[in-house]
Amino acid sequence: MSAKPREVALLSLPNTWHAVQIRHGGEPVGMGRVIGDGGCFFQVVDICVLPDHQRRGLGKRIMAELIGELERRAPAGAYVSLIADGDARYLYEKFGFRETAPASVGMHRTV
């Protein structure tokens, strides 16, 4: 995950719909968030596990918690999206996410 300036994080984090953090020895080693409008649209973002803690199932635990909360609280029919970097798509497929192409394609723009 790319670093963000502190002031940007301070603006962003309060707008989190649900967040998960995994700690080891009191220190955060993994996290994930869901953002969205609370009704129609949600996006899974900021999934990361520190390199020394990868390949231990922590990403799967983070996703399981986020998806569980979406299933408990999001309205039926809500659209949940994410951007999969590299091989992370295989993790997300385990939670029911599918590529949108060719019906649609993900797009982005940086300001």
trRosetta pair geometry for C-beta under 8 A, 3 or more apart (Angstrom, degrees):
i j d omega theta_ij theta_ji phi_ij phi_ji
1 46 6.3 51 -127 -141 147 62
1 48 4.2 -70 -18 -70 124 146
4 8 4.7 -110 169 84 108 126
4 9 5.3 130 98 -55 119 90
4 12 7.5 -16 145 12 160 147
5 8 4.7 92 63 4 83 105
5 9 7.2 -153 95 -5 43 86
6 9 5.7 -58 -151 37 34 111
6 10 6.3 35 153 -21 68 106
7 10 5.6 -50 -147 35 33 115
7 11 6.7 33 153 -17 62 103
8 11 5.8 -56 -154 36 33 109
8 12 6.1 24 153 -17 68 115
9 12 5.7 -62 -139 42 31 108
9 13 5.8 30 171 -26 70 110
10 13 6.8 -40 -125 26 21 107
10 14 7.9 20 172 -12 49 103
11 14 7.5 -79 -178 30 25 100
11 15 7.7 2 147 -4 60 117
12 15 6.1 -80 -166 40 40 107
12 16 7.6 61 145 -50 71 86
13 16 5.7 -20 -167 -20 49 117
13 19 7.8 12 -154 -68 85 154
15 35 6.2 37 124 -136 93 108
16 19 4.8 11 161 -47 148 109
16 33 4.9 -86 -134 -155 113 122
16 34 7.2 95 -170 66 76 50
16 35 6.1 -75 -119 -87 48 78
17 33 7.7 119 42 174 69 84
17 34 4.7 -63 67 103 108 91
17 35 5.7 146 -3 -125 98 25
17 36 5.2 -12 -33 39 150 87
17 38 6.4 -179 -119 -81 119 72
17 42 6.6 -83 45 -129 161 104
18 33 7.0 162 87 -156 49 57
18 34 4.6 17 50 41 90 111
18 66 6.4 151 102 -130 118 69
18 69 4.5 164 -166 126 168 155
18 70 7.6 -139 35 -56 146 67
18 73 7.6 144 -54 47 135 143
19 31 7.0 -11 -174 -168 97 99
19 32 7.2 171 -152 90 57 46
19 33 4.6 -16 -103 -105 83 84
19 34 7.6 -147 -69 24 46 65
20 30 8.0 -20 118 119 96 91
20 31 6.4 163 89 -152 63 51
20 32 5.0 4 52 54 104 87
20 33 7.6 -163 22 -75 66 43
20 62 5.0 164 96 -142 137 75
20 65 4.6 113 -96 91 144 138
20 66 6.0 -102 -8 -56 128 85
21 28 5.4 -57 -170 -124 112 110
21 30 7.2 153 -160 88 45 57
21 31 4.9 -7 -106 -103 69 90
22 28 7.2 102 74 -153 47 64
22 29 5.6 -59 101 65 94 85
22 30 3.9 11 43 57 115 103
22 31 7.1 -147 19 -65 72 47
22 49 7.6 0 54 -114 131 92
22 53 7.9 179 105 151 126 150
22 58 5.4 -140 60 -156 170 114
22 61 6.7 81 -79 93 136 128
22 62 6.6 -92 -23 -71 117 97
23 26 6.1 -9 170 -147 123 12
23 27 6.2 152 -156 72 83 26
23 28 5.5 -52 -97 -90 76 45
23 29 6.6 122 -134 8 25 85
24 27 6.2 -33 67 63 65 81
24 29 4.6 15 11 -15 111 140
24 53 6.5 -174 -8 -101 152 137
28 31 6.3 12 -177 -50 123 110
29 49 6.5 25 142 -157 79 71
29 50 4.8 -86 -157 20 71 115
29 52 7.7 -87 -146 75 116 90
29 53 4.4 73 168 -10 127 166
29 58 7.0 -74 110 -153 104 165
30 48 6.6 -163 -141 100 60 52
30 49 4.0 -5 -102 -105 107 76
30 50 6.9 -112 -63 3 65 73
30 53 6.4 -122 -44 105 104 137
30 58 4.5 -172 -42 153 166 128
30 59 7.0 -135 -150 -73 136 53
30 61 7.9 85 104 70 150 106
30 62 5.7 -124 147 -58 119 132
31 46 6.1 -36 112 138 104 106
31 47 7.5 -156 97 -129 54 31
31 48 6.0 5 53 54 80 83
31 62 7.0 110 160 -129 12 136
32 44 6.8 -8 -179 -170 111 93
32 45 7.7 150 -165 82 66 38
32 46 6.0 159 -135 93 39 76
32 47 4.3 18 -107 -100 104 71
32 48 7.5 162 -74 17 68 53
32 62 4.1 118 0 168 130 120
32 63 6.8 -168 -121 -70 179 51
32 65 7.7 140 64 69 121 104
32 66 5.4 -78 117 -50 127 137
33 44 7.6 154 86 -157 46 49
33 45 5.3 -28 72 71 95 84
33 46 4.7 31 20 50 103 122
33 66 7.7 124 171 -111 7 125
34 42 5.4 -2 -176 -176 108 114
34 43 7.1 156 -155 77 60 39
34 44 5.7 -31 -99 -98 76 58
34 45 7.4 134 -109 21 25 77
34 66 5.5 147 -43 -158 110 105
34 69 7.0 -161 14 88 145 122
34 70 6.4 179 -115 -69 163 102
34 80 7.9 -40 -139 -138 116 108
35 42 7.1 157 83 -156 37 63
35 43 5.4 -17 63 59 86 91
35 45 5.8 -1 6 16 109 128
36 39 8.0 -162 143 32 106 44
36 41 5.3 -162 -149 108 101 60
36 42 3.5 -52 -61 -105 156 58
36 43 6.0 155 -71 10 88 66
36 74 8.0 13 88 -112 157 116
36 78 7.8 59 170 -176 155 125
37 40 6.0 1 66 44 127 80
37 41 5.3 54 16 53 107 86
37 42 7.8 -119 29 -70 61 57
39 75 5.9 12 -152 13 58 132
39 78 6.9 -167 148 -105 31 106
40 75 7.8 -24 -75 58 39 123
40 78 6.1 177 -160 -128 21 72
40 79 6.4 8 160 21 70 96
41 78 7.0 -167 -69 -168 18 84
41 79 5.3 -17 -108 67 67 98
41 81 7.6 -15 -161 10 90 105
42 70 6.4 174 101 -121 166 116
42 74 6.1 -67 -27 -110 146 140
42 78 5.9 42 -2 155 109 123
42 79 7.2 172 30 88 69 50
42 80 4.7 -18 74 -108 104 77
42 81 7.5 161 88 23 54 62
43 80 7.3 162 -91 -160 29 57
43 81 5.2 -25 -110 71 80 82
43 82 6.2 138 -167 -86 70 56
44 47 6.6 20 154 -40 102 115
44 63 7.7 35 -159 -123 148 82
44 66 6.0 91 -122 147 109 149
44 80 6.7 49 -25 176 96 101
44 81 7.5 -150 20 98 78 35
44 82 4.0 -26 60 -84 99 122
44 92 7.9 166 78 -120 149 115
45 82 7.2 -167 -67 -127 49 86
47 59 6.5 70 172 -143 113 93
47 62 6.1 144 -138 114 91 139
47 63 7.0 23 -124 -69 136 87
47 82 7.9 26 -6 -158 127 137
47 88 7.1 136 92 -160 131 139
49 53 5.3 -119 172 92 100 99
49 54 5.1 133 102 -86 118 73
49 56 8.0 -164 175 43 148 94
49 58 4.7 126 -116 89 138 125
49 59 5.4 -97 -19 -59 132 85
49 62 7.5 -153 -63 -13 101 140
50 53 4.9 62 66 22 86 106
50 54 7.4 -136 93 -34 40 83
51 54 5.7 -37 -147 -1 36 118
53 56 5.9 -72 178 25 64 132
53 58 5.8 18 143 -2 106 155
54 58 7.4 -100 -109 41 38 113
54 59 7.5 26 -133 -26 76 113
57 60 4.8 -52 -163 42 69 119
57 61 6.0 74 138 -26 83 97
58 61 5.4 -51 -148 35 37 113
58 62 6.3 40 153 -21 67 102
59 62 5.6 -51 -148 34 33 113
59 63 6.4 29 155 -14 65 106
59 88 7.6 -125 -171 -133 149 92
59 91 5.5 -44 129 -142 125 157
60 63 5.9 -55 -145 40 30 109
60 64 6.2 35 155 -24 64 106
60 91 6.5 -131 -79 -148 72 105
60 94 7.2 -27 -123 90 100 149
61 64 5.7 -52 -145 33 30 114
61 65 6.6 28 157 -17 62 105
62 65 6.1 -61 -156 36 29 108
62 66 6.4 23 153 -14 66 109
63 66 5.7 -58 -144 40 34 109
63 67 5.9 27 161 -14 70 109
63 91 6.4 171 -25 155 157 107
63 92 7.2 -153 -129 -100 146 57
63 94 7.7 93 107 79 150 104
63 95 5.3 -122 159 -51 124 150
64 67 6.1 -57 -141 42 25 106
64 68 6.1 32 156 -24 61 110
64 95 7.6 -147 -82 -99 51 117
65 68 5.6 -54 -145 35 27 115
65 69 6.5 25 158 -17 62 105
66 69 6.0 -58 -153 36 29 108
66 70 6.5 30 151 -18 64 106
67 70 5.5 -52 -147 37 36 114
67 71 6.2 35 154 -18 67 105
67 95 5.1 -145 -67 -161 153 124
67 96 7.7 125 -140 29 139 112
68 71 5.8 -57 -148 38 29 109
68 72 6.3 26 154 -17 64 108
69 72 5.6 -55 -144 38 33 111
69 73 5.9 -13 172 16 69 115
70 73 6.9 -80 -131 53 20 81
70 74 4.6 -4 -166 -2 67 129
70 78 7.4 -139 -170 83 98 134
70 80 6.0 32 -158 -89 153 147
71 74 7.2 -17 -69 37 15 97
74 78 4.2 -92 165 31 117 156
74 80 7.3 24 175 -64 176 113
75 78 5.2 117 64 -47 72 105
80 97 7.9 -97 106 -95 100 96
81 106 7.9 153 -179 -104 125 107
82 92 6.2 -147 75 -128 138 144
82 97 6.4 -43 40 -126 113 153
83 106 6.0 136 -107 -175 91 157
83 108 7.5 16 -92 -57 151 133
84 88 4.9 -162 -161 89 82 94
84 89 3.8 89 151 -80 152 78
84 92 5.3 -117 -92 17 122 146
84 97 7.4 151 -54 120 125 142
85 88 5.2 46 61 20 65 129
86 89 7.5 -154 103 -3 32 90
87 90 5.6 -20 178 10 75 113
87 91 7.9 78 133 -10 71 91
88 91 5.4 -46 -166 32 57 115
88 92 6.4 52 141 -17 78 104
89 92 5.5 -58 -146 42 38 110
89 93 6.2 48 153 -29 69 101
89 97 7.8 -123 -153 99 67 118
89 99 7.7 17 -156 -67 132 95
90 93 5.7 -43 -146 27 32 116
90 94 7.3 41 151 -24 57 97
91 94 5.9 -54 -168 22 36 114
91 95 7.5 13 146 -2 64 105
92 95 5.8 -66 -159 43 43 104
92 97 4.1 -34 154 49 101 138
93 96 7.7 128 -170 -8 35 7
93 97 6.0 -92 -84 67 37 77
93 98 7.2 72 -120 -88 79 52
100 103 6.0 -98 171 67 72 91
100 104 4.4 -45 152 70 122 90
100 105 6.7 179 91 -90 108 23
100 106 6.7 120 39 -43 129 78
101 104 7.0 -105 -81 75 45 37
101 105 5.4 40 -85 -91 97 77
102 105 7.8 -10 -143 -58 43 90
